[in-house]
């Protein structure tokens, strides 16, 4: 399984595709497929059959998007940034934004 630089709960910006420029929070990650579900991005409509528990109709939900089309949002100015790793003096390995140098993991 590959080591990803984006994690669940991160705020990301879409770099390519129909939702370019939009941003949102990562709701779910699929590391085996290199895909993520981002809140409010890549919405699709599905026709839902009526069941005893659920009404039928057209449901709008988020579909997964490839992580190569995502960039982490810089905590300082909100613009897209690349991610690096560094080790702090206390021995913790943390992610940091290469744009501003700000530490992402608290």
Secondary structure, DSSP 8 states (H G I E B T S, - for coil): ----S--TT-EEEE-SSTTTT-EEEEEEEETTTTEEEETTSSEEEEEE---SSS--EEEEEE--EEGGGEEEE-TTT--EE-EEEEE-TTS-EEEEETTT--BS--
